[in-house]
Amino acid sequence: MARSKSEEEKMEDGDMEQDGGESIDLVEMLKADHRKVQELFTRFEDADKRTRPAIASEALKDLEIHTALEEELVYPAIREAIEHEDLVDQAEEEHHVAKLLIKELQKMSATDERFATKFKVLGELVGHHIEEEEGEIFPQAQDSQWETEELGQAVMKRKHKLEQKYERGGAKKASAQKRRKAA
């Protein structure tokens, strides 16, 4: 059945209900996250030095939220549902490496000459990870009927909380920077 809006657009517009009503297609939501992050990596490559920091910051935030959702809620459900748990083990290790790179990038200035290179390596790792999730893990999980309404709602609730946390954290950092500049 064709839809006039993508799952991501529905979520952004508030059309997808989280407290009952229309069900959440969790795999489509995760894939929408993947597309968004891939687009940010592409935009970073094409951007000038002035706009790169904001793009990188958004990508790193989105990756942190996405990995937390998968590690806390999605992967445990998939692990119980599929026969090849080694795929989940590998995905978790890829998350571990990505989180190390994210932490290193967060400590660097986006104007540092090595930042762009490290960010590109992260993008390549994430691209490989997405291919494996969408090509192997998600199809196996979907064959097993792992996705439940409750899991979808739990993921959406957690995603909303994490987004709020990052918004508050970003606002606090911006305020502190303004205060330092004013002093």
C-alpha positions, 0 to 999 in steps of 0.5 A: 500500500503506497503512502503519501508521506514517509514514516519519518514525515508522519512522525515529525507531523505527529500523524503516527500515534504512540499511545494506541491507534495507528501502529508504528513500523519500527523497521521503517522508522529505523531505516528513516533514521539511517537515511537521515544520517547518511544524508548528513554525511553527504551534506558534510562532504559537500559543505563549506567549512562554515556549515560543517560544524552544525551538520556534524553536530546534528549527525553525531547527536542523531547517531547517539540517539539511534545507537541508544535505541538499538542497544537498549530496546531493539537489539535485545528483542532481535537477539531473542528472535533470530537464530544468528545472534552473532549478527547482533554481536557484530552490530553491537561491536560496530556501535562500540567503534562508532561511539569511540569515534563520536567521542573523539569527534566531540572533543575536537574542533570541527576546524581541526584538519583531522576532524573531516577525515575522522568524520568520513571514517565514521560515515564509512563505518556507519554506511557498512553497518546500515547495509548489514542491518538492512540487508541481514538483521532486519530481514531475519528479524521481520521473518520471526515476527519480532516487532510488536506494538509495545516495542514500537511504542517503547522505542518512540517514547525513548527516542522522544526522551533522548531528543529532549535530553539533547535539546536541553543539553544543547541549550545549556551549552549555547547559554554557557558559550554566550556567557563566556563570550559576554564575560 
